[in-house]
């Protein structure tokens, strides 16, 4: 094994946690072999520093840059805190990067910003030329006064050029420019960079400092990223191929000189799928048709022909799907319409082929794309020259490129064509959207992991590793796993033998009564606050209403909180943790299920009700089918269901269970409310049981308990911890 103690110069605390030094050794040695790492560590493992410390050491030795990324805001703040602690021990140059939209002082979009930046640079460049020529003509004037005839002739030529440049500057001043970026280009930015690297600055810090100085902090940050040791950023900087290419260019790094660390890596699968998915709305098609009608270019007629056919096909497809009363039921959110067929192309493609009458789809689409590109260039030029106050986007280009991709790729493995509908809030009209949904995330991630030097994917719920590696496209990664490091006597995990909460059983009165009884006991026999997670917000609200009635009738002092969509989660969390006898009802698919800690007294018990499978629709069926076909040779298991549905669902459950017991001194109870979690269910229910999907050491801690005995088990546990503020409740 390589000598790795050198990395400890980047470790900012006195001693590593148990297993943390071993993890750092293994990760450092993986880097020395150029290997990727899958790292699962429960709360208390110190995953971030276990990955970041050896990465910084290896990067310092081999002249590389470390990029650590997350999609959870709380984790971003933790990265900044860790980086600040590190730089107190061993100075590093670190930047925290966020999207342009949240750092722009004049609130313009990407396309407008690009034009403003180019225009402003042209103005400054011309002004610089003008200043140089003015200095030159002054020198020549002085020389000519001293009798130098050649200087007089040269000055005449310079004066002609000076006049031309003055006209150029005056013309450029009519263009749209950015005052903030102008100040970047003409000023001395040493003060900014001295301030930036004096500590680890957040994007908000940078925005505030730049606003005071009337500078563009985003562009200064981009320009100052060369040669940094560490970058903290969001997922999309790495998972979006176009942004990633620019991002590495700002770093002035080739991909093979970058080490990437993904936190909360169980989310990479869904995020990569989102980045690969492409959409086209009916509104964009209408705007494209208006644009083409206004064009007198000869290509506008064939372009109009093909785009209008696709637009008509989209409308016909969703209209044909409506049964009696369905149109009236369409709401404000996108709802999928089934268009897939087993033995032929999808309904939208078939409708498009039927609607289209022309000289060839491929030919007319190619003409539409070429025309769209030229129109887009014209719009950019108009904004650049100040003829337009906004940078118009070409709708024809968007429509034509999507239709081209849809026709070329919708029948490929892993690409799933979808039509969705929604109701416009302003007009109340129903309109549609076509979509190419990417089922297999490794189509995005495999290229990334192949390009960079090495990657660490870390999470508290990354196992089974073979599935993570297969789905994301990792080749022979190092696998590291550590369970919860805190004392086992400080926690209990109960699997309660209630009826299995299948979707078909949720309305059964006996099932509801059994579940409500367990939840009531969980709340009443918790020495403090209780978190309750459900398969959906509707189920959470059902039991919130029921327990509100039952506990209210009994005169209970417990306060119940309901996490409702559209409300401030942080405000709700603060009210909940300020209480000392409360229960919070929420969905497992909401934002409280991961990335949010409830430390110590903030929550003592967490319960997961049912097995929270996602809504199993046509889109999910397509993912399962794609996984079945892609990963069938990797195991004899039902890969589609297991890889795409069951494992991600149990990861969600494990994430929710991890919201409590956040330190060595913390204690609490985790409750799984559904027979499918129990050992008895594993014996009796076969494939419907989910207990076997949990890692072995977590299964070993699960204690089966009958519903009516849960309160006694909880009472005994909290009594042993002397946790009751007053007299414990009476069973």
N, C-alpha and C positions, 0 to 999 in steps of 0.2 A: 504493500500500500504506500502511496506517495506521502511524503511529509507534508502535513496540512496545517500545522499549528499557526502558520503565518496568518491565516484568516482571522485569528482571534483579535488582531489589531482593529478589525471592523466591528467586533462585538461590543456593544455599548454598556453592558451591565456586568455586574461582578462575576456571576457564575451562570453558565447555561442551565436550563431545565434538565430534568432527567430525560435521557434519549436525545436531547438537542445536539450535543457534541457529536454523537454517533451519526445523526442525520446530516450534520454539516460535513463530516468526513466523507460520507457516502456521496453526497451531492458534489463536493469538490472533485472527488475521484471520477465521478460520472463526467464532469466537464473535461477532465484531463483526457478522457477517452472519446470525447465528442458525443456523448450519449444524452438522450432526453431522460427526464425523470417524471414518474407519476408518484405523487407524495400525498398520502392521506394521513391527516393528523387531527385528532379530536381537540377540543378546546383545552388549552394548557400545554399543548405540544410546542408552541412557539414556532409555527410553520413559517411565518414571514421572515424572521431572522435566520432560521435554519436554512432558508433558500437564499436570502439576500446576502448574508455575510460571505459564504463561499463564492457566490457569483461575483461580488465586488473584488474579492481577492484574486480570483482567476482572471477577471477582466483587467485588473491593474497589472498583472504579470504579463498578459498576452495582448495588451492594447486593444481591448474590446469595450463596448458600452452595454450596460445592463438596463433593460426596460422592464419595469414591473407594472402590471396592469390589473384592473378590477372593474366590475360593473356595479359595485356597491359603494355609495358615498361614504358610509362610515369607515369602510376599509381604506378608502383613499385618505381620509384624515389620519388613520393609524399609520399608513405608509409615511406620511409627512412627519409624524411624531417620531417614528423609528429613524428616518433619515436625519432628522435634526439631532437625535441622540448619537447616531453614528458619527456625524461630522464634529461632535464635541471631542470624540476620541481620536479619530483619524479623518482629517479634512477631506471632503469629497465635493466635487462640483455636481450639484443635483438640481434638476428643474422639474416642475410639476406642470403638466400640459393638459389643457382643456380645449374643447372645440371653439372655433372662432366666434360663433354666434353669441356665446356668453361673455366674450371679452371685447366685443366691438363697441367703441364709444359712440358711433353714429348709427348703429343698428341697421346695417345693410347685409344682404345675402352674399353668398360665396361668389356668384358670378359678378355682381356689382363691385364687390371688394376687389376682385381680380382686375377689373377695368380701371377702377380708381387708382389702384397701386401702380399699374403700368403707366397711366396718364401722369401721375404725380412724379414718377421716376423720369419720364420724358421732360417734364417741366424743369426739374432740378438739373437734369443733364444739360438742357439747353441754356439755363441760367449760368451754369458752370462754364460752358463754352463762351457765353457772352462775357463773363467776367474775365476769362483768360484773354479774349480778343481785346477787351478794353485796356487791360494791363499792357498788352503787346503794342497797341497803337500809341499808348502814352510813352512807352520806351522809344518807339520809332520817332515820335514827334520830338522828343528831347534830342535824339541823335540828329534829326534833320535840322534842328535849330543850330546845331553845332557844325553844320556844313556838310553832313554826310548825305550826298545825293542819292545813293542807293537806298538809304533808310527812307528818304522821302518817297521813292518809287514803291518800296515795300509797304509803306504806310497806306498808300493809295489802295493797294490790293487788300490790305487788312480792313480798311474802312468799307470797301465793297462787301466783304464777307461779314463784317460787323452789322451792316444794314440788313443783310439776309437773315442773320441769326436773330436780330431784334424783331423782325417780322415774324420769325418762327416762334419766338417766345410770346409775342402778343397773340398769335393764333392759338398757341397751346393754352394760354390763360382762359380762353373761352371754353375749354374742355372741363368735364367734371373731374375734380381732384379731391384728395383727402388731406385736410389741414394737419391731422395728427401724424399721418405718414410723412408729410412734407417736413414736419419738424424732426422726425427721425433722421431724414436724409441730410438735412442742412446743419444739424446740431452736433455737439460733442456728447456722445452717449456713454462716456467712461463712468460718469456718476451712476447711471442706471446699472451698468454691469458690475460695478463695485458693490452697489447695494444688493443686487440680485444674488451674487455668490458669497456675500457675507453671512448668509443663512440659507435655509431652505424656504423659499417663498411660495405661497399658494397663488393660484390664479387670481383670487380676490385681492391678495396683497399687491400683485402686479398691476391689476386694473386700477386700484386706488392710487398707487404711486404714479402710474402713467397719466391718469386723469389730472392729477395735480400739476404735472409737468407739460400737459397737452401733447403727449406722445402716444403712439400706438404700441401698447405693451405686447400685444400678440405678435406683431412683426419683429419687435426687438427680441422677444423670446425665441422666435424661430431663428433669427440671425445669430443668436448667442448659444445655440445648442451644440455647436461643433466642439468636440473634445470633452463633452461632459462624461462623468462617470456613471450617473444614474438618471433615468427619466421615469417619472411616474405619470401614467396616462390612463385613458379609458380604453375599453375593449376595441372600439371602432377604429382606433388608430392603427391597430394591427390586423383586425379581421376584415376590414374593407380593403380590397386589393389596391384600389386607386389611392386611397388615403395613405396606405402603408408605403407605397412607392415614394410619395412626397415626404412622408415622415422620415424615412431613412435618408432621403436626400438632405433634409434639414439637419439631420444628425451628422451629415457628411460621412456616412458609414455604408459600406456594402453589407448586405444581409448577413453574410458569413462572419461579420465582425460584431454581431449583436447577440446577446444572450437575453431571452425573454422569460419572464416569470408571470404566470397567470394565477391570480388568486380566485377563489370561489369558482374553480375550474369546472365544476359540475354544470355551470351555466354556459360554458363555451359552445356546447352542442346546439342549443336553441338559438343563441346569439349568432352563430355562424350561419345557421339556416336563414335567419332573418336578413342577414347581409346579402345573401345570395338570391333572395326572392325578388322578383321584378313584377311591377304592377302597371296597369294603364286604365284610367277611369274614363267613363263615358263623357265626362265634362272636358277632359283633355282632347278626346276625339272631336267633340263639337268645336273646340277652340282651333284645332288643326284644320278642320273643314272651313271655318271662317277665314283663317289665315290663307288657305289655298284659293278661296274665292276672290280674295283681295289681290292675289298675285297675277301678273300678266305673263309670267314665265311659261314657256311652252310645256314644261314638265308638270305644271300645276294640274292639268286635266287628267293625265294618267295617275298622278298622285292622289287627286281627289277621288278618282274612281275606286282605287284599292282601299283607301282609308274609309270612305263612305260605306263600302261593302262590309268591312269589318265592324264598323259602328252599327250597321243594320243587323248584322249577325249577332252581336252582343245583346242588343235589345230583344231580338226574337228569341234568343236562347233563354233569357231569364223570364220573359213573358210566357213562353211555353211551359215553364216549370211551375207556374202559379196554378194552384187549384182554387176552388171556390173560397173566397175570403182571404186568400194568402196575401194578396197585394196590400190589403188594409192592415195586416199584422206586421208589415215591415217597419222596423224601428230605426233609431239613429245610429246604431252600430252595424258594421258590416256583417252580413249573414251569407254563408256559402250556399250556392245552388249546385246540386250534383250534376256534373256534365260528363263524367268518365264512363267509358264503355269497355267491356272486357275484350271484345273481338274486333273493334274498329276504332278509328280516331274519335276524339271527344266531340261532344255535341256542338261546341263553339266552332271548331275547325270545320265540321261538316256543314254547319249553317253558313260559314264564310264561303266555302267552296260553292254552295248553292246560290248565295247572294251575288257572288262575283261574276261579272261579265266584262271581259276586257281582252287585252292582247297577251296576257300572261302575268300571273301574280308575281313571280320572281322579278321579271323585267320592270313592272310598274313599281314594285317596292324599292328596287334599286334606284329608280329615278326619283322616288319620293325621298329616299335617304340623302341622295346627292343634293336635291333642292333644299332639303331641311338644313343641311350643313352650310350651304351658301346663305340662306336666310339668317341663320344663327350668327354668321360672321357679319352680316349687314347690321343686325341688332347691336352687336358688340361695337361696331364702328360708330353707329349713331350715338350710343351712350358715351363712347370715348370722346367724340367730337362735341358733346354738349347739346346735340340735337334732341336728345331724350333725357328725361329726368330719372328714369329707371332703366336698368338693364333687362330688356325684354327677353324671355326665354322662348325658343322656337318650339311650338307645340307640334308642328309637322315632324320635326326631327325625333321628338320623343315618341310620337305615335308610330312612325314608320319603323324605327329601330326595334320597338317592342314587337310589332306585328311580325317583323322579319325573324326575330328570335323565337317567337311563339310558333311560327310555322316550321322552323328548322329544328327546334329542340323539344317541343311538347310531347313527342312520342318516345323520347330517350329515357333510359332507366334513371330513376332518381328525380326526374322532372315531372311535376304533377300539375296539369292545367286546371284552373279553378275559375268559376264565375261567382261573384258576390254581389249583393244588392244592399242598399241602405236608403233611408229617407233624408232628403236635404232639409235641414232645420229651418232654413229661410223660406224656401219655396214649397215645402211639403211634398215635393215630387220625388218619386222613386227613380233611382238611377243605378247603373251597374259598373262593375269593375272586372277586368280580366287580369289573371295573375298566373305567373309561372312560379310555382312553389317548389323549392329545392328540398328534397326529402333527406338527402345524405350529406351531413355537415362536412365530412372529410373532403368534399369537393372544394371547400374553402380552406380548411385548416391544413390539409396535407401539403399544399404548396408552401404555406407559411413555415411549417415545421421543417420542411425540406430545405428552405432557403437560409434560415438563421443558423447560427453556430450550434446552439442547444436551447432546449426549453424545459422549464420546470412547470408542471401543472399541479397545483396544490389545492386541496379542499378537505373539509371534514367528512365528505361523502363522495369519494371518487371510486371506491370499489363497487363491483369486481373490475380489476385492472384490465383483464383481457378484453372486456367490452369497451372500456374507455379507449384503449389503444386502437381497437378495430374501428370504432365509430369515428374517431378523430384522425386516424391515419398516421399513427406513430409506429415506428419500426424498432422492435426490441428495446423498449425503454427500461431503465432501472426502476424497480418497484419498491417503495418504502411505505410502511403503514405502522402507525402507533395509535393504540386505543386511548381512552380517557385516562389521563395520568393521575387524576385526583383520587383520594382514598375511596375504595369501593363501599366502605361502611357509611359513607355520606350520601348514598343514593340508593333508591329502589326503582326498579322498572317492573311494573305490573302489566300483564296481558290479561284483560278482563274477559270472561266468558259470556259476553252478551251475544245476541243474535248477530249473524253476519249482516252488515248494513249494505246489502246489494241495493242498487238503485230501484229495483222492483219492490224492495221490502221497506223502503223509507217511509211510505205512507201508512204502513200497518200500525194500528193503534197499540198493539202489544209490544211491538219493536220499539216504538217511540217511548212508551212507558218505561221499558227496561233501560233504554239509553238515558232518559231523563233522570231515572233513579241513580244511575252511576254518576252522572254529572253533578247531581245535587250532593251526593256523598263526597265527591272529589272536592267540591267547593267548601262544604261545611267542615270537612276534616283536614283541610289544609291550614297550617299555621302561618297564614299570610295570604298573598295573592295567588291567583290561579289563571293560567293561560289555557284557553280551550280552542283547538283548531278543528275545523270541519271541512268536508269535501267541497263545499261551496258556501258563498255568502247566504244563499237561501236557507241551507241547513243551519248555519250559524244563527240566523235570525229566528228560525223555528224554535230552537231550544233556548235562545235568549228570551223570547216572549214567554215560553212555558215556565222557565225557572223564575222569571220576574214575577209571574203570578203566584207560583208555589211558595217561593221564599217570602214574598210580600205578605201572603196570607198567614205565614208563620211568624211574622214580626222579625225576620232576620235583619241584621244590620249590614249584611254584605251588599256592596254596591256592584251592580252589573254594568259593564260597558260593551257597546256594540260597535265594531269596526265596520263602518258603512262606506261603500265605494264613493269616491269623490270628496271625502272629508280628510282633514290634515292628520296623517298618521302620527307625526311627531307630537302634535298637540295632544292627541288621544293618549299616546304613550306617556307623556309627562303627567297627565291627570291620573292615569292608572297607577304609575309607580309612586305617586305622591300619597296614594291610599295605602292602608295596611290590612284591609279585609275586602278584597275586590276580585272580580272575575272578568276577564276580557274575552269576548267571543269574536272569532275571526275566521277567515278562510285560509286553508293551507296554501292556496294559490295567490294570496295577498302578499303585501310587502313586509309583514311582521314575522313571516315564517323563517326568514334567513337574513343574516347581516345585521340583526338588531339584538343587542345583548340585554338581558334582564338579570342584573347582578344582585347577589345577596337577597335582601328583603324585598327587592323589586318584584320577584316572582319566585314562589317555592315549588309549585306543582305545574306541570304541563301535561295536557291530555290531548291525544290525537284521536278523533272520533271517526271510525270507518277507515277504509282504504281509499285514499283520495285519488282515484284514477282520473285522468283528464277526460274531457268530453270526447267520447269515441265516435267521431264523425268520419266522413269520406276522406278528409285530409289525413286524419290519423291512420285510417286504413291504408292509405297510399304509402305512408312512412313505413308501416309494418311490412307491406308487400315488398317495398324497396329493400328493407333490411333483410327480409327472408331471402331474397334473390342475391343480395350482395354478400351476406355473411353465412349462407347455408353451409359452405365448405369448412367453416371454422369450428362448428360443433354440431352435435346431433340434436341440439335443443331447438325449441320453437323460437328462433332468433328474432323474428319480427316482433312478437308479443313481448318477449323478455327484454330485448335491447331497447325497443322504442317506447314501451308502456310500463312494464312492471318495475324495472330497475330505476328509471327516472322517478316513478311514483314513490318508491321506498326511499330514494335519496331525499325527496321532499319531506317524507315523514321523519327521517333521521335528522334533517336540518331543523325541523320544528322541535324535536326532542332536545336538541342542543341549545335551545334558547335559555335554559336554566342550568345551574351548576357550572359557574364560570370561573371558579378559583379553587385552590386547595381547601380553603376553609368553608366553602359554600356547601350547602346540602339541599336536597330536594327529592321529589318524587316525579317519575315519568309514567304516564298511564296510556296504554294502548287499548282502545275501547272497540273491540270487534273480535269475534271468535277466530277469524283468519290469522290473527297474530299469535294465537295460543299453541302450545305443544299438542293439546288435545285436537285442535283444529287441523294441525299438520297430519295427525294420524287419520282423522275422520273425513277431511275435506279434500285430500289429494291435491290436485292442481290448483284448486281455489285458495289454498293456504298460501300466505306470503311470508311466513316465518323464515323459511329457508333462504330468502333473498337477503336477509340481514347478515353482516359478517359474523363469523363464529363466536367471537368474544362477546358480541352484543346479544346474540341468542342465549349465550350461557347465563347472562344476567337477568333474562326475562323470567319472571315468576308468574305462573298461571294462578289466577285467583277468581273465585266465583263472585258474581256481581254483588251479592248481598254481604260478602266478607271483605270487600275492598275497604270499607270505612274502618274496620278493626285493624287491618294491616297498616293503614295510614296513621291511625291514632297511635299505634304502638311505635311506629317510626319517629313521628314528630315528638312523642313523649320522651323517647330515648334521647332525643336531641335537646330536650328542655326548651322547645321552641314556642310554646304557648305563652301569649302575653298575659293571659289570665287563666281561668279554669278551662281545661280542655272540654270540647263538646261531649255530650253523652250519646253513645250509640243507641 
